[in-house]
Amino acid sequence: MSTSAHPDDTAINTAEHAAINIAVIGGAFAGNLHAEAISLTRSARVCAGVSRSPASRAAFAERWNVPVFGSLTELIDAVRSGAVSCDAISIAVPNALHLHLTVEAAEAGLSVICEKPLAPTYAEAEAMVQTCAKAGVHLLYAEQLCFAPRYQRVKRMIDAGTFGDLVQIQHWERHGGPHAQWFYDPQQSGGGVLLDMGCHGIGVARWLKDNQPVVEVSAQLGTFVHREHPVEDHSLVTLRFADDTIAVIDSSWAAPGGIDERLEVLGTQGHVMADLARGQSLLAYSDAGFDATAEKVVQQAGLSWIAHDEAWTWGWHGEFAHFAEVLAGRAQPLLTGADGLEVLGIVCAAYVAAAEHRVLTPPWPTGDHLAVQPWLDRR
């Protein structure tokens, strides 16, 4: 399968080159998505896996036909012995593990691709950026929505002046909540839906605005469905950019029925809406039940949306094709650790804004406390 199925998509160099070897850290849902995307780039390959779970190790090894290790230390020992060739690791594990893995990889000379968010605290994310810079390796921030073909098309239209001056960007992502329990534990995650999904919308809005500075942040948070957990399950964040464009980021774990993912852009001369969850899906009905409904759907019978190639639609394929070109020295990175750090800073500001019922302006809050902590302390 090509990494880009439409001539308008961002061009990816797929000429024959020596493959970039990427090891995937994490053998669950996200890790397998990363592996799938890597395997389809044609300029990179999955060279190994790492998982603490024996069952995940066995499943990952069988699916991707690669050696799988119980720790990053074991993988690095295999690289140093010449048993495994590896250029970079791709991190797809709970947020609390990101710093340790990044430091260990960077000190071994391996570049790092890190799933969003960078870390549960600003201090840890800052240390990740500084460590990779000191080691002279890449830290690439994995915000796959900036590579979603529909969103990339919106970006090109904005850049062409199709909608005039931008007035408002609105992004929303909603579903009934994560399946993995660590997302609800602030010690492992650093926060709830704002940190987990709000960072998507913040990252997309910054990208659409060419990373223009955000000058104001306000937020409203609440826990409406998952009341047995301490973190928020619904958030509404408002950003104001330096040119007065407004961005509204609507994120929820309190919405039943499967994932809903949309982007709307309003300008002085037009507007556009892109729907990732429904725009390329099949609407089907079955009494017998489905095995291919969209992510986070809990009812597998009746009327359902059937996803069409979720990994491509949501941008994972394009993301890793781009990252492979960056690691090979043939492209400049679209998203770096510095972008991830700025997104996390805005998230931290949103938690404070919600806790203190005020608008925050730069510089953003920093420190070694969990991103969500100011809001938890004021509940």
C-alpha positions, -999 to 999 in steps of 0.1 A, spaced: 0 0 0 12 35 -8 17 59 21 -2 86 1 -32 75 -19 -41 109 -34 -20 131 -57 -27 161 -35 -12 145 -4 22 156 9 48 140 -14 68 113 3 101 101 -12 96 64 -17 127 58 -39 148 28 -29 171 37 0 186 18 28 158 12 53 157 31 86 155 6 114 129 15 141 122 -5 172 87 -1 187 85 2 225 51 -11 235 32 -41 222 -4 -30 227 -28 -10 205 -6 21 199 25 0 194 9 -21 167 -4 10 150 32 24 149 45 -9 136 19 -10 109 27 25 98 64 19 98 61 -13 78 41 6 51 66 35 46 89 16 22 118 36 36 117 21 71 112 -12 88 103 -25 122 136 -40 135 125 -51 170 99 -47 197 100 -41 234 72 -51 258 71 -60 295 41 -84 289 51 -119 278 18 -122 259 23 -90 241 59 -99 233 47 -132 217 19 -116 197 41 -87 185 69 -111 174 45 -133 155 27 -105 138 58 -85 127 84 -113 126 110 -94 146 128 -101 179 110 -87 209 127 -78 242 115 -74 277 132 -40 282 149 -13 263 182 -22 281 180 -56 265 174 -41 231 203 -17 234 226 -46 245 215 -65 213 222 -34 192 257 -30 207 265 -66 201 255 -63 165 226 -87 168 201 -60 160 204 -30 137 185 0 151 184 37 143 155 49 164 129 39 189 92 47 187 76 51 222 40 39 226 37 32 263 22 50 293 33 87 297 51 82 330 77 60 312 86 84 284 114 103 301 133 72 312 131 56 278 140 87 260 171 93 281 183 57 278 178 57 240 194 91 235 225 81 256 228 50 234 228 72 202 193 63 192 168 89 179 133 90 196 98 91 182 75 98 211 37 94 211 18 124 225 19 139 251 56 141 257 54 135 294 31 138 325 50 169 337 65 199 320 99 193 337 101 158 323 92 169 288 118 197 290 144 171 302 136 149 272 141 178 248 174 188 264 187 152 266 182 146 229 197 179 219 228 172 240 231 137 225 227 150 190 197 127 182 162 135 169 133 138 192 102 136 170 68 144 184 41 120 172 10 141 166 -4 120 138 -34 143 131 -11 168 114 -6 140 88 -43 131 84 -49 135 46 -82 154 51 -66 178 76 -36 183 53 -60 193 26 -75 219 49 -40 232 57 -32 236 20 -65 255 14 -58 278 43 -23 285 30 -37 292 -5 -60 319 10 -92 300 2 -110 312 34 -94 346 37 -82 356 72 -90 329 98 -116 338 124 -119 305 143 -106 269 143 -126 243 161 -115 208 168 -134 181 187 -126 145 195 -150 126 216 -156 90 227 -166 70 257 -132 68 273 -100 48 270 -100 10 274 -66 9 292 -69 18 329 -36 36 331 -52 66 313 -74 73 344 -44 72 368 -28 106 370 4 91 383 8 72 350 -9 96 326 -4 131 341 -40 141 334 -73 131 319 -89 139 286 -74 173 282 -39 158 283 -48 127 264 -70 142 236 -70 180 240 -33 180 231 -44 167 196 -66 198 190 -40 222 204 -13 206 182 -35 208 151 -45 244 157 -8 254 162 1 236 130 -27 252 110 -15 286 122 21 278 113 30 277 150 21 313 156 23 321 193 -8 314 215 -13 345 237 -43 335 258 -57 302 272 -89 296 291 -106 263 300 -136 245 315 -132 209 328 -154 184 345 -159 147 353 -194 136 342 -193 99 335 -161 83 349 -167 97 384 -149 68 400 -116 83 387 -100 115 398 -92 130 364 -115 150 341 -135 133 313 -146 164 295 -128 196 286 -133 228 266 -103 249 259 -102 283 241 -70 296 227 -63 331 212 -34 334 187 -13 365 183 -34 376 153 -66 372 173 -77 339 156 -96 319 181 -93 281 185 -118 260 204 -107 225 215 -135 202 226 -124 169 240 -144 142 258 -144 108 273 -180 112 282 -195 106 247 -210 72 240 -212 56 206 -176 55 194 -151 81 182 -162 114 168 -133 134 153 -139 167 134 -122 199 124 -140 231 113 -123 263 101 -141 296 96 -125 325 77 -136 359 65 -141 345 30 -153 309 36 -153 279 58 -147 241 57 -154 210 78 -135 178 78 -149 147 95 -123 119 101 -146 95 119 -176 96 96 -163 110 63 -148 78 49 -167 53 70 -194 29 60 -228 32 77 -241 -3 82 -267 -23 101 -264 -59 113 -283 -80 138 -255 -106 137 -229 -80 148 -197 -65 134 -160 -71 139 -148 -40 122 -166 -10 138 -148 23 145 -125 27 175 -141 30 209 -175 16 198 -189 -5 226 -220 -18 208 -210 -43 180 -245 -48 165 -273 -26 152 -265 6 133 -228 13 132 -200 31 115 -175 8 99 -140 24 96 -122 25 63 -85 22 70 -83 41 103 -46 42 105 -43 59 71 -73 82 77 -60 94 111 -25 101 98 -3 73 112 9 62 78 19 97 67 35 105 100 59 76 100 67 80 63 77 116 71 97 106 102 116 80 82 126 107 57 137 129 86 158 101 101 174 94 68 184 131 64 161 137 35 135 160 52 132 186 79 110 175 108 74 189 108 71 181 145 99 181 170 102 178 208 100 216 210 65 214 195 55 188 220 69 209 248 49 240 237 17 219 234 23 205 269 29 241 282 -5 252 268 -21 221 284 -6 230 317 -19 265 313 -54 252 306 -54 232 338 -44 263 358 -70 284 339 -97 259 347 -87 256 384 -85 294 389 -113 305 366 -91 329 347 -74 335 314 -37 327 313 -10 344 292 26 333 285 49 323 299 32 290 306 33 272 339 63 249 343 75 226 371 78 190 381 42 186 392 17 165 372 0 186 345 -34 180 360 -23 187 396 -35 224 398 -70 213 388 -70 183 412 -59 206 441 -88 230 435 -116 204 431 
